[in-house]
Amino acid sequence: MAMKRMFVNLEQLQQIVKKYATPFHLYDERGIRENVRRLKKAFEWNEGFMEYFAVKATPNPKILQILKEEGCGVDCSSYTELMLADAVGFGSSEIMFSSNVTPQEDFILARKLDAIINLDDITHIDFLEGAAGIPEIISCRYNPGSTFAIGNDIMDNPQEAKYGFTFEQLTEGFIKLQGKGVKYFGLHAFLASNTRDNAYYPALAKVLFETAVKLKNETGAHISFINLSGGIGIPYHPDEKSANILAIGEGVRKAYEEVLVPAGMGDVAIYTELGRFMLGPYGSLITTVIHEKHIHKDYVGVDACTVDLIRPAMYNAYHHITVMGKEKAPFNCQYDVTGGLCENNDKFAVDRMLPQIDIGDILFIHDTGAHGYSMGHNYNGKLRSAEVLLKEDGSAELIRRAETPKDYFSTLDFTGLFK
Ligand SMILES: *Cc1c(COP(=O)(O)O)cnc(C)c1O
């Protein structure tokens, strides 16, 4: 099996663990910055290119600040994500608001922050107008229906997805919005998730570009950007290959030159709303082994659990585990690596071959940088972990403290029970 990239060694990690108790998510500032630069290089052919980081993947202000410094915007989908973007200082053209089933107050805040609103449904035109008025620039989300395939490979089933407008609704919606004063349009779609296939973005781009040309011809609308949203995947398993972002950028450029340029739309900006690709590989869950147990199987129990990382329990997702300091030891023991929830799916690994593990060993659970901490919860009264940033100079900074029982009980403060 291939080795997975590490961004700390045992000594460094031991120093960090002395200062901040496990479990915590650890992020790699250097990796994050270098990755943004690669993405921007891949799309440098497009003058207006902008990545709007999907905040839901890693909603930490320090992480958002780093992305801001690298020239990214943010994609929000809820009231608190908008508050977070505002707190970090993202300005109007730097906030995308791609929500669905949107409450009125969310639209009101999005308008107040002058975010670019990406409407999920044709009925939201009147709803937005009633709530907060229609802006001059607006985006609509497209759902082409049927299945989305690259060659013979079915990538996903848009017909089963709750999101977006049909093509007929886009035509009607664009005309209606023009009547309400919209001058600049965007078009958005998200058709497949966690896709490492380099052909995904180019295929999606082609669908959106062709749709944009038809919409322009049928409605006369001025389309100023096309948003390819998220969905580029990462290799969770060491045997999987990374997507090649330069090849992806080049594939999108080809589709752009084939479809948009001949239609006189060579000024359209390309936007992305990547989450997983931006942060996934640059975060890890650091946890200490606190128990071992030998019954019908061999178990190691760690101080993190599914509340810190739900992907294995929820999607049966693979997350690679490195036992710190035992990278070169033989992988001759088979374990289930478990947390302490009263749920038998609270396991980071099942029947995993690992080096022989001892109590006190530190485990590095890979690729938790996106949809890791953020999908956490408080089941079983477990408290959420801290988040720590490994900075470029090698020092560690606490970027979110761990929850305390006081935080857990804070919504009961009015009862006087937990003073
Ligand atoms: C979740 C989401 C993203 C990011 O998805 P990734 O798979 O993390 O790249 C982008 N846009 C929208 C609208 C989303 O809901």
The ligand as an ORCA input file, in Angstrom:
! r2SCAN-3c Opt
* xyz 0 1
  C     -21.395     21.460     -0.263
  C     -21.394     22.458     -1.344
  C     -20.206     22.832     -1.981
  C     -18.867     22.212     -1.649
  O     -18.852     20.861     -1.935
  P     -17.490     20.018     -1.870
  O     -17.940     18.641     -2.209
  O     -16.981     20.142     -0.497
  O     -16.562     20.590     -2.886
  C     -20.268     23.812     -2.942
  N     -21.436     24.400     -3.291
  C     -22.602     24.071     -2.709
  C     -23.838     24.755     -3.114
  C     -22.622     23.073     -1.721
  O     -23.780     22.740     -1.154
*
